[in-house]
Structures are given as C-alpha cells and as structure tokens.
C-alpha cells in the first residue's frame, strides 16, 4: 500500500481518517506535529524526533498524554503498512471541545493521528546532485518557532512564492535583516572554512537533521560556529546548504538569481552528503553475528 493512517489507535485507509469540526487543531491550529524518515522500514533519528515531539507537547501544555502508547502505535502502523521507504507523520491536537479560546476544562483527550506513506527519493536525489535555487522572503512567523506547531500559514505563503519563481525553497529574513531558516528546512553556510548556522533559540526550530549534520561535520574535521548573517552576507558565503528530514543535505546554488560561489555544489556539501549517506548505511547495517 502507499499509505496507512492510525487515528486514535485505529488503523484505517488515509481517506477514511476524519476528525470532528470541533477539533481544536482544525479550529485554532492548537496542535503539534513531527515527521520521521523511514529507511528500510525503520525510523531514522527516532530518538531526537521523539524528544522534540515531547518538548512540543510540553510547550503547548498538552497533558494527560500517553507517550509510550504513541510510540507503540507508530511502530504498529509502520509494521501494518509494510512500507520500507517512506515517511511517518505524527499530528497531535489538544482534542475535541466546543469552540472557546481557553483550554477545555476539564481537559479532553488529545486527538492523535499517525500517517505512514511511501516516499520516492529519486527527484530529490537529482536536486542534491545539481543544487537548487531559493528566494528570500520576510519571516512573518510567530515568535515560538522552536515549537513544531501546525501554525504554518507564513511558511506556506513563503514557499508558494518560491514555487512561483521556480525555486525549491524560501530563505526567511527577520525584521532586523537576519537570516533565520527556510520554510521547512534548516539553513547552514560555509565562510572562511567554517560551517555556520543561526544560533538556537525561539526564532528557529531545533532541526534534528541539523543536529546530525553538526555531529558529522565534527567527525570529518569541519568546524562549526553559531553565527548570524544578513541576506547579503549569506549570498556572499562560499557555500549555502539546506538540511532536513527528506532533503538530507541539499546544496543551494543561487539565491534571488545570484549565484552562490561558482554556482555549483561545493566541496563541504559533497563531504557532508557522503558522511550523511555513510551514517545511514552504518545504521542500517546488520549487527555482526
């Protein structure tokens, strides 16, 4: 099958999964989500993804949630789907209650949705080989981007602007002129031999793939430093990369029609791509007998 849903513990075709109109995720965006990558039927970076999901739940004060049961349901859905190469989407809302801004009192059971579906990496693999163009857009998101909330309208509008320009992503620039991240990926760059990225904080999502990339960079001898850059400084960087769950390590070769470096994926991008693939292969390798 191409996809399978698990809604509040019940397995069903995705097309049959429905929530009531009073669900607070539908009404208010009172919800969080997480996306995992499946390689050969196993969740890549499962622990950091689950840790971020738990932080998001705590930040939104979604309580009375059985996290152990969620993990069991994720594994059961993956197994039942028989999907080997794909994604796992987890979506949790505060639950169903008559519309009112305040939290339901007493609390109601959270709504829990898990969707496992196939993912074909072929098109993205071509982009990783050749690099992509991006555009810049103002960062209009809310002030708690460290929470993986479903409130994504600003991201949606910025990415649509990129698509209409024939670009793969939009790099976001805050009111002070500083680059934060992209609409659904993290941004890192290379200057003077250093890999750099926006400092952690409420203005960016703590990316699980970014965390892996920083560890891999250290292992292969590439130093990292937190830094802030303006858009002109980013365009002047030696290399710019997008990193994320499905794109992995994606070189940026132009921003707003201006080439980055020589307009081709650079050596740091290639080294990190190789390190990423090796990390996945090592993780998938069978245990020695």
C-alpha positions as CSV (number, residue, x, y, z in Angstrom):
1,X,0.0,0.0,0.0
2,X,1.0,3.6,-0.5
3,X,-0.2,4.9,2.9
4,X,-1.9,3.9,6.1
5,X,-3.4,6.0,8.9
6,X,-3.8,5.4,12.6
7,X,-6.4,7.7,14.2
8,X,-6.6,7.5,18.0
9,X,-5.3,3.9,17.8
10,X,-7.5,2.7,15.0
11,X,-5.8,1.6,11.7
12,X,-7.6,2.7,8.6
13,X,-7.0,3.9,5.0
14,X,-5.9,7.6,5.0
15,X,-9.0,8.6,3.0
16,X,-11.2,7.3,5.9
17,X,-9.4,9.2,8.7
18,X,-11.7,12.1,9.8
19,X,-11.8,14.4,12.8
20,X,-14.8,16.4,14.2
21,X,-15.3,20.0,13.3
22,X,-14.8,20.9,16.9
23,X,-11.3,19.6,17.0
24,X,-9.0,22.4,18.3
25,X,-6.3,21.5,15.7
26,X,-8.8,22.3,13.0
27,X,-10.3,25.4,14.7
28,X,-7.2,27.0,16.2
29,X,-4.1,25.2,15.0
30,X,-3.8,24.1,18.6
31,X,-1.6,21.2,17.6
32,X,1.9,20.0,17.0
33,X,3.5,17.5,14.6
34,X,6.6,15.6,13.7
35,X,7.9,13.9,10.6
36,X,10.2,10.9,10.6
37,X,12.1,9.4,7.6
38,X,11.8,5.6,7.0
39,X,14.8,3.7,5.6
40,X,14.1,0.0,5.1
41,X,11.1,0.2,7.4
42,X,12.9,1.8,10.3
43,X,12.6,5.3,11.8
44,X,15.8,7.3,11.2
45,X,16.8,9.7,14.1
46,X,13.9,8.3,16.0
47,X,15.1,9.4,19.5
48,X,15.7,13.1,18.6
49,X,12.4,13.3,16.7
50,X,10.6,11.8,19.7
51,X,12.4,14.1,22.1
52,X,11.4,17.2,20.1
53,X,7.8,15.9,19.9
54,X,7.7,15.6,23.7
55,X,9.1,19.2,24.1
56,X,6.4,20.5,21.8
57,X,3.7,18.7,23.8
58,X,5.1,20.2,27.0
59,X,5.4,23.7,25.5
60,X,1.7,23.6,24.4
61,X,0.8,22.2,27.8
62,X,-0.9,19.2,26.2
63,X,-1.2,17.0,29.2
64,X,-2.6,13.5,30.1
65,X,-0.8,12.1,27.0
66,X,0.4,8.5,26.9
67,X,3.8,8.9,25.1
68,X,4.6,5.2,25.4
69,X,1.4,4.3,23.8
70,X,2.1,6.7,20.9
71,X,5.5,5.1,20.2
72,X,3.8,1.6,20.2
73,X,1.2,2.9,17.8
74,X,3.8,4.4,15.5
75,X,5.6,1.0,15.3
76,X,2.3,-0.9,14.8
77,X,1.3,1.4,11.9
78,X,4.7,1.1,10.2
79,X,4.6,-2.7,10.5
80,X,1.0,-2.9,9.2
81,X,1.8,-0.6,6.3
82,X,4.7,-2.8,5.2
83,X,6.3,0.4,3.8
84,X,10.0,0.3,3.6
85,X,11.0,3.7,2.1
86,X,8.7,6.4,3.3
87,X,7.8,9.0,6.0
88,X,5.9,8.9,9.3
89,X,3.7,11.9,10.0
90,X,2.6,12.3,13.7
91,X,-0.1,15.0,14.4
92,X,-1.4,15.7,17.9
93,X,-4.1,18.2,18.8
94,X,-5.5,19.3,22.2
95,X,-8.7,17.4,21.4
96,X,-12.3,18.0,20.7
97,X,-14.4,20.6,22.6
98,X,-16.9,23.4,21.8
99,X,-15.1,26.4,20.3
100,X,-13.6,28.6,23.0
101,X,-10.1,30.1,23.2
102,X,-9.3,28.9,26.7
103,X,-8.2,25.3,27.2
104,X,-11.1,22.8,27.7
105,X,-11.9,22.5,31.5
106,X,-11.8,19.7,32.4
107,X,-9.2,18.6,29.8
108,X,-10.4,16.4,26.9
109,X,-8.4,13.5,25.3
110,X,-5.9,14.7,22.7
111,X,-6.5,13.7,19.1
112,X,-3.7,11.6,17.8
113,X,-3.1,10.9,14.1
114,X,-0.2,8.9,12.5
115,X,0.2,8.5,8.8
116,X,2.8,6.3,7.2
117,X,3.3,6.7,3.4
118,X,5.8,5.9,0.7
119,X,8.5,8.4,-0.3
120,X,10.3,8.2,-3.6
121,X,13.7,10.0,-3.2
122,X,14.6,9.9,-6.9
123,X,13.6,13.5,-7.7
124,X,15.3,14.9,-4.5
125,X,18.4,12.9,-5.2
126,X,18.8,14.7,-8.6
127,X,18.4,18.0,-6.8
128,X,21.1,17.0,-4.3
129,X,23.4,16.3,-7.2
130,X,22.9,19.6,-9.0
131,X,21.9,22.0,-6.3
132,X,18.8,24.3,-6.1
133,X,17.8,27.9,-6.3
134,X,16.0,29.6,-3.5
135,X,14.4,33.1,-2.9
136,X,14.4,35.3,0.1
137,X,11.1,36.1,1.9
138,X,10.3,38.1,5.1
139,X,10.0,36.0,8.2
140,X,6.4,36.6,9.2
141,X,6.1,33.5,11.5
142,X,5.1,33.6,15.2
143,X,7.7,34.1,17.9
144,X,7.9,30.5,19.1
145,X,9.3,28.8,16.1
146,X,11.2,26.4,18.4
147,X,7.8,24.6,18.8
148,X,6.9,22.4,15.9
149,X,3.4,23.8,15.7
150,X,0.9,23.2,12.9
151,X,0.6,27.0,12.6
152,X,2.3,27.2,9.2
153,X,0.5,29.8,7.2
154,X,3.5,32.1,6.9
155,X,5.7,29.1,5.8
156,X,3.0,28.1,3.2
157,X,2.9,31.6,1.7
158,X,6.6,31.9,1.5
159,X,7.1,28.5,-0.1
160,X,4.3,29.3,-2.6
161,X,6.2,32.4,-3.6
162,X,9.3,30.3,-4.1
163,X,7.4,27.8,-6.2
164,X,6.0,30.5,-8.5
165,X,9.6,31.6,-9.1
166,X,10.6,28.1,-10.0
167,X,12.7,27.7,-6.8
168,X,12.8,24.9,-4.3
169,X,12.7,26.8,-1.1
170,X,12.5,30.3,0.5
171,X,15.1,31.6,3.0
172,X,13.4,33.6,5.7
173,X,14.8,37.0,6.8
174,X,13.6,38.6,10.1
175,X,12.7,42.3,10.8
176,X,16.3,43.0,11.7
177,X,17.6,41.7,8.4
178,X,19.0,38.5,9.8
179,X,18.5,35.1,8.1
180,X,16.7,32.6,10.4
181,X,15.9,29.4,8.5
182,X,13.9,28.2,5.5
183,X,10.2,27.4,5.3
184,X,10.6,23.7,6.1
185,X,14.3,23.1,6.4
186,X,17.4,24.4,8.2
187,X,19.9,26.7,6.6
188,X,23.7,26.4,7.2
189,X,26.5,28.0,5.3
190,X,30.3,28.0,4.8
191,X,32.5,31.0,5.4
192,X,36.3,31.0,5.7
193,X,36.3,27.3,6.1
194,X,33.8,27.2,8.9
195,X,30.3,25.7,8.7
196,X,27.9,28.2,10.4
197,X,24.3,28.4,11.3
198,X,21.8,30.5,13.1
199,X,22.1,30.2,16.9
200,X,19.5,28.1,18.7
201,X,16.6,30.0,20.2
202,X,12.9,30.7,19.9
203,X,13.4,32.1,16.3
204,X,14.3,28.7,14.7
205,X,13.2,25.1,15.0
206,X,15.9,22.9,16.6
207,X,16.3,20.7,13.5
208,X,17.1,17.0,14.1
209,X,18.9,16.8,10.7
210,X,20.8,19.9,11.5
211,X,21.9,18.4,14.8
212,X,23.1,15.3,12.9
213,X,25.0,17.4,10.4
214,X,26.8,19.3,13.1
215,X,27.9,16.0,14.6
216,X,29.0,14.6,11.2
217,X,30.9,17.8,10.4
218,X,32.9,17.5,13.6
219,X,33.7,13.8,12.8
220,X,35.1,14.7,9.4
221,X,37.0,17.7,10.6
222,X,34.8,20.6,9.6
223,X,34.4,23.1,12.4
224,X,31.1,24.7,13.2
225,X,30.2,28.0,14.8
226,X,26.8,29.6,15.6
227,X,26.6,32.9,13.7
228,X,24.1,35.4,12.5
229,X,24.1,36.7,8.9
230,X,22.3,39.2,6.8
231,X,20.9,38.2,3.4
232,X,23.8,39.9,1.5
233,X,26.3,38.1,3.8
234,X,24.6,34.8,3.1
235,X,24.7,35.4,-0.6
236,X,28.4,36.1,-0.3
237,X,29.1,32.8,1.5
238,X,31.3,30.2,0.0
239,X,28.5,27.6,0.2
240,X,24.9,27.5,1.4
241,X,23.1,24.3,2.3
242,X,19.6,23.3,3.3
243,X,19.2,20.3,5.6
244,X,16.1,18.4,6.5
245,X,14.4,15.0,7.0
246,X,13.6,14.2,3.4
247,X,16.1,16.5,1.6
248,X,19.0,15.3,3.7
249,X,21.8,17.7,2.5
250,X,20.8,19.9,-0.3
251,X,23.2,22.5,-1.8
252,X,21.9,26.0,-2.7
253,X,23.5,27.3,-5.9
254,X,21.7,30.6,-6.2
255,X,19.6,33.0,-4.0
256,X,17.3,35.5,-5.7
257,X,19.0,34.7,-9.0
258,X,22.5,35.5,-7.6
259,X,24.9,32.5,-7.8
260,X,26.5,31.2,-4.6
261,X,30.2,30.8,-5.2
262,X,30.7,29.3,-8.7
263,X,27.1,28.3,-8.9
264,X,27.8,24.7,-8.3
265,X,27.6,22.4,-5.2
266,X,30.7,23.0,-3.2
267,X,33.2,20.6,-1.5
268,X,31.8,20.9,2.0
269,X,28.3,20.0,0.7
270,X,29.7,16.9,-1.0
271,X,31.6,15.8,2.1
272,X,28.6,16.2,4.2
273,X,26.4,14.3,1.7
274,X,28.9,11.4,1.7
275,X,29.0,11.5,5.5
276,X,25.2,11.5,5.7
277,X,24.8,8.5,3.4
278,X,27.5,6.6,5.3
279,X,25.8,7.3,8.6
280,X,22.5,5.9,7.2
281,X,24.3,2.9,5.8
282,X,26.1,2.2,9.0
283,X,22.9,2.5,11.0
284,X,21.1,0.0,8.6
285,X,24.0,-2.5,8.6
286,X,23.1,-5.7,10.3
287,X,24.6,-6.4,13.6
288,X,27.7,-8.7,13.4
289,X,26.9,-12.3,14.2
